[in-house]
Amino acid sequence: MAFTPWSSKASFFRVLDQHRVSLIKSLKEGHGEAPRKEASSSEVLAAIENIIQDIIISLSRNEAPFLKIDNRSNWENIKFEDSVGLQMIPHCTTKKIKSDSAKSAQRFALILKILSMIYKLVQSNTYATKRDIYYTDIQLFGNQKIVDNIINDISCMLKVPRRNLHILSTSKGLIAGSLSYIEEDGTKVNCTCGSTGKGVPDLNTRLLVKKLWDTFHLPIFTLVDADPHGIEIMCIYKYGSMSMSFEAHNLTVPTIRWLGLLPSDIKRLNVPRGTLIPLTKQDQMKLDSILKRPYITCQPFWKKEMEIMAELKMKAEIQALTFISSDYLSRVYLPNKLQFGGWI
């Protein structure tokens, strides 16, 4: 598809409105599902108390307590629905975190430690970031990834969305555009002077995008680098992740579209090889991993783009388009893709 300068705003918005109508029609035909009910603070506290009660009962019987958690690292426990994304199957296999096993005793203790912190946060109606949790005792936790995984395990174990645990991914997400709104607590947010987006979306950013779709059925598009990391971001928005597959209804936007930068754009626009970046071993492993996921068979165009990247053995940042002109992205690339339906 040859791109020409954007000449008609009317036709541009007409295309977007047609896309919006088709998405709403799809939703009404049953291809979309309502978000699950939020967990109240009292329900979260009760769920934690039940876990502790079970541990106390085990100890009173002179039995070694254990925690039972759904096994989220096995694709056999995950089902894929195009209208929702990745979900845990109803009767998935579980794993035991035993208190009397040298292999899992430390993790058992860390889970209880973080459970106690969550209980205090919910009870006092205060919030903390995952980073805050880690820095309460760096030597105890070891590294941030351990804390992140335990928080996801707790959320899955309690069957409670992570945001209801009063733990945030980051202190704040980033958003920019002609948008202003009032949050439920009365806070006024003006996005017209905000920053641009950043990396893998945090939970609050995903919730906001989901809210925009649920409320207004706005067409949602992603603009990411043509690299495995960018593709992963696209996958997270559309299908969710294994680690949070138990609450896909609350986070995913299955109608989202990949606007660019596409690997095929690298060839089509003759992006100079000198502006490209070779795929690292980690990039190649990530690409291979994504290609093996169950939902990729339902996305033949995505699969084709990833195969192009694998063949090129190169990736490209959005900034690579500046070789044409400094304003090519905003003046030509985005307007024409949006107006003529250049998304997948």
C-alpha positions in Angstrom: 0.0 0.0 0.0 1.5 3.3 -1.1 1.1 6.1 1.4 0.2 9.7 0.4 -0.1 12.8 2.6 -3.3 13.0 4.7 -5.7 15.0 2.6 -9.2 14.4 4.1 -9.9 14.5 7.8 -13.6 13.8 7.0 -12.8 10.5 5.3 -10.3 9.6 8.1 -12.9 9.9 10.8 -15.4 8.1 8.6 -13.1 5.1 8.4 -12.6 5.1 12.2 -16.4 5.4 12.8 -17.1 2.5 10.5 -14.5 0.5 12.4 -16.1 1.5 15.7 -19.6 0.4 14.4 -18.2 -3.0 13.3 -16.6 -3.5 16.7 -19.9 -2.7 18.5 -21.8 -5.1 16.3 -19.3 -7.8 17.1 -19.8 -7.1 20.8 -23.6 -7.3 20.5 -23.3 -10.6 18.7 -21.7 -12.1 21.7 -18.0 -11.7 20.9 -17.4 -9.6 24.0 -17.9 -10.2 27.7 -18.6 -8.0 30.7 -15.9 -7.4 33.3 -16.1 -9.5 36.4 -17.4 -7.9 39.6 -14.8 -6.1 41.7 -13.8 -7.7 45.1 -14.7 -5.6 48.1 -12.1 -4.9 50.8 -14.1 -7.1 53.3 -14.0 -10.0 50.7 -10.2 -9.6 50.3 -9.7 -9.6 54.1 -11.9 -12.6 54.5 -10.1 -14.5 51.8 -6.7 -13.9 53.6 -8.2 -14.8 56.9 -9.4 -18.1 55.5 -5.9 -18.9 54.3 -4.4 -18.2 57.8 -7.2 -20.2 59.4 -6.3 -23.2 57.3 -2.7 -22.9 58.4 -3.6 -22.7 62.1 -5.9 -25.7 61.8 -3.0 -27.7 60.2 -0.6 -26.7 63.0 -3.2 -27.6 65.7 -3.3 -31.1 64.1 0.5 -31.3 64.2 0.5 -31.3 60.4 2.8 -29.2 58.2 0.7 -26.5 56.5 0.9 -25.9 52.8 -0.5 -23.4 50.3 -2.2 -24.6 47.1 -1.7 -22.4 44.0 -3.0 -22.9 40.4 -0.1 -23.8 38.1 0.0 -20.8 35.8 3.3 -21.8 34.1 1.7 -24.7 32.1 0.0 -23.9 28.8 -2.2 -26.9 29.3 -3.9 -25.0 32.1 -4.7 -22.0 29.9 -7.5 -21.8 27.4 -7.8 -19.2 24.7 -10.9 -17.4 23.7 -10.7 -14.7 21.0 -13.3 -12.6 22.7 -11.6 -12.6 26.1 -8.0 -13.7 25.8 -6.1 -16.1 27.9 -8.0 -17.8 30.8 -7.3 -20.5 33.4 -9.3 -23.6 32.7 -11.9 -24.4 35.4 -10.1 -27.5 36.9 -6.4 -26.7 36.3 -3.5 -28.6 37.9 -2.2 -27.0 41.1 1.1 -26.9 42.9 1.7 -27.1 46.6 4.0 -24.7 48.5 5.0 -26.8 51.5 6.2 -25.4 54.8 8.2 -28.5 55.6 10.1 -28.8 52.3 13.6 -27.4 51.9 12.7 -26.6 48.3 9.6 -24.4 49.1 9.8 -23.4 52.7 11.3 -20.0 52.0 8.7 -19.3 49.4 6.0 -20.3 51.8 7.3 -17.8 54.3 7.6 -15.0 51.8 4.0 -15.6 50.7 2.8 -15.2 54.3 5.0 -12.1 54.7 3.4 -10.4 51.7 0.0 -11.6 52.7 0.4 -9.8 56.0 1.4 -6.6 54.2 -1.5 -6.9 51.8 -3.9 -7.4 54.8 -2.6 -4.2 56.4 -2.9 -2.2 53.2 -6.4 -3.3 52.5 -7.5 -2.8 56.2 -6.1 0.7 56.3 -7.2 1.6 52.7 -3.7 2.5 51.7 -1.6 1.5 48.6 1.9 0.5 47.8 3.8 -0.3 44.7 5.6 -3.7 44.1 8.8 -1.8 44.3 7.7 -0.5 47.8 7.1 -4.1 48.9 10.6 -5.1 47.7 12.4 -2.3 49.5 10.8 -3.1 52.8 13.4 -5.9 53.1 15.7 -6.3 50.2 17.8 -9.0 51.8 14.8 -11.1 52.6 13.2 -11.0 49.1 16.4 -11.2 47.1 15.2 -9.5 44.0 12.2 -7.7 42.5 11.1 -10.6 40.3 10.5 -12.8 43.3 8.2 -10.2 44.8 6.3 -9.8 41.5 5.8 -13.5 41.1 4.5 -14.0 44.6 2.0 -11.1 44.3 0.6 -12.8 41.2 0.5 -16.1 43.0 -1.4 -14.5 45.9 -3.9 -12.8 43.5 -4.5 -16.1 41.8 -4.7 -18.1 45.1 -7.3 -15.7 46.5 -9.1 -15.4 43.2 -8.9 -11.6 43.6 -7.8 -9.1 40.9 -4.4 -7.8 41.7 -5.5 -4.1 42.0 -7.9 -5.1 44.8 -4.8 -6.2 46.8 -3.9 -2.5 47.0 -0.5 -3.1 45.3 0.3 -1.1 42.2 2.8 -2.0 39.5 4.2 1.5 39.4 3.4 4.8 41.1 1.7 6.0 37.9 1.2 5.2 34.2 1.7 7.7 31.4 -1.0 9.0 29.1 -1.2 12.0 26.6 -3.9 13.3 24.3 -7.0 15.4 24.1 -8.6 13.7 27.1 -9.7 14.8 30.6 -11.7 12.9 33.1 -12.7 12.6 36.7 -11.8 9.5 38.7 -14.2 7.8 41.1 -12.5 9.6 44.1 -13.1 13.0 42.5 -9.5 13.4 41.2 -9.4 15.5 38.0 -7.0 14.2 35.3 -5.9 16.3 32.3 -4.0 14.4 29.7 -3.4 17.2 27.3 0.0 18.0 28.8 1.0 14.4 29.7 4.1 12.4 28.6 4.2 9.8 25.9 3.8 6.1 26.5 6.3 3.7 28.1 7.3 0.1 27.6 5.3 -2.8 28.9 2.0 -1.4 30.2 1.4 -1.3 33.9 -1.8 -2.6 35.4 -3.4 0.9 35.7 -2.7 1.7 32.1 -4.3 -1.5 30.9 -7.3 -0.8 33.1 -7.7 2.6 31.6 -7.6 1.3 28.1 -10.1 -1.4 29.0 -12.3 1.3 30.6 -12.2 3.4 27.4 -13.3 0.5 25.3 -16.0 -0.7 27.7 -17.5 2.8 28.1 -17.2 4.3 24.7 -16.3 1.4 22.4 -13.5 3.5 20.9 -11.3 1.8 18.3 -8.0 1.0 20.1 -4.7 0.8 18.2 -1.1 0.1 19.3 2.0 1.8 18.0 5.1 -0.1 19.1 8.6 -0.8 17.9 9.1 -3.6 15.3 10.8 -5.9 17.8 9.8 -8.9 20.0 9.3 -6.6 22.9 6.8 -4.5 21.0 5.0 -7.6 19.9 4.8 -8.8 23.5 3.2 -5.4 24.5 0.6 -6.0 21.7 -0.1 -9.5 23.0 -0.5 -8.3 26.6 -3.1 -5.7 25.6 -5.1 -8.1 23.4 -4.8 -11.5 25.1 -3.3 -10.9 28.5 -0.5 -13.0 30.0 -0.2 -16.4 31.7 0.6 -14.8 35.0 -2.7 -13.0 35.1 -4.9 -15.3 33.0 -7.3 -15.7 35.9 -8.6 -12.1 35.4 -8.4 -11.6 31.6 -12.0 -10.3 31.6 -10.9 -7.3 33.6 -7.8 -6.4 31.5 -7.9 -7.4 27.9 -9.2 -5.6 24.9 -9.6 -8.3 22.2 -10.7 -5.7 19.6 -7.3 -3.9 19.8 -5.4 -3.6 16.5 -1.7 -3.5 15.7 -1.2 -0.3 13.8 2.6 -0.4 13.5 5.5 -0.4 13.3 5.2 -3.6 11.3 8.2 -5.7 10.3 6.8 -5.6 6.7 7.0 -1.8 6.9 10.8 -2.2 7.1 10.9 -3.8 3.6 8.1 -1.8 2.1 9.6 1.6 3.1 13.1 0.5 2.3 14.3 1.4 5.8 18.2 1.5 5.5 19.9 -1.5 7.1 22.1 0.9 9.0 19.1 2.1 11.1 18.1 -1.5 12.0 19.3 -3.4 15.1 20.3 -7.1 15.0 18.1 -9.4 17.0 19.9 -10.6 20.1 19.7 -14.2 21.3 17.2 -13.1 23.9 15.1 -11.5 21.2 15.1 -14.7 19.1 14.1 -16.7 22.1 11.2 -14.3 22.8 10.1 -14.4 19.2 10.2 -18.2 19.1 8.2 -18.3 22.4 5.5 -16.0 21.0 5.2 -18.0 17.8 4.4 -21.1 19.9 1.5 -19.6 21.8 -1.9 -21.0 21.1 -3.5 -17.8 20.0 -1.0 -17.1 17.2 -2.8 -19.7 15.0 -5.8 -17.3 15.1 -3.7 -14.4 14.0 -2.1 -15.4 10.6 -1.2 -11.8 9.8 0.7 -11.4 13.1 2.4 -14.7 12.4 3.5 -13.5 9.0 4.9 -10.3 10.5 6.9 -12.3 13.0 8.2 -14.6 10.3 9.4 -11.6 8.4 11.3 -10.4 11.5 12.8 -13.8 12.0 13.9 -13.9 8.4 15.4 -10.4 8.6 17.1 -11.2 11.9 16.7 -7.5 12.5 14.4 -5.2 14.5 13.5 -1.5 14.2 12.5 1.3 16.6 9.8 3.7 15.5 12.4 6.4 15.3 13.9 4.5 12.3 11.2 6.3 10.1 13.0 9.6 10.6 15.3 8.5 7.8 12.6 9.6 5.4 11.8 12.9 7.2 11.6 14.1 10.8 7.8 14.4 10.7 7.1 11.3 8.5 5.5 9.4 11.4 3.0 12.1 12.3 2.4 13.6 8.9 2.2 10.6 6.7 2.6 7.2 8.3 0.0 7.3 11.0 -2.7 9.4 9.2 -2.6 7.2 6.1 -2.6 3.9 8.1 -5.6 5.0 10.1 -7.4 6.4 7.1 -6.9 3.5 4.8 -7.1 0.7 7.3 -3.4 -0.2 7.5 -3.7 -2.2 10.7 -3.9 -5.9 11.5 
